[in-house]
Amino acid sequence: MFFAVFEARRKAKRPSMAYCGDDRGAKATAATLISDIGFEPMDAGPLRIARYMEPFALLMGQLAYEGDDGPEIAYRFDRFA
């Protein structure tokens, strides 16, 4: 899956990847790396938000490895105007 995401990294709509943290510099680096590999970085806020992201990661793992459609799955966050 990651190779397919990397190949599509220049598309307008890319899958999202959420990140959080308390250090601005580290978050900027994380956002750059996330973008470089083909995902749309989604700043979820301060590090205390990580406790909410962990169950979502478990859900994604469940869908990828125990779902019927295989591990090639991604999510996308969109904002509605």
Summary of the structure (lengths in Angstrom):
residues: 81
radius of gyration: 13.4
end to end distance: 30.2
largest distance: 39.6
contacts: 182
relative contact order: 0.21
helix: 48%
strand: 10%
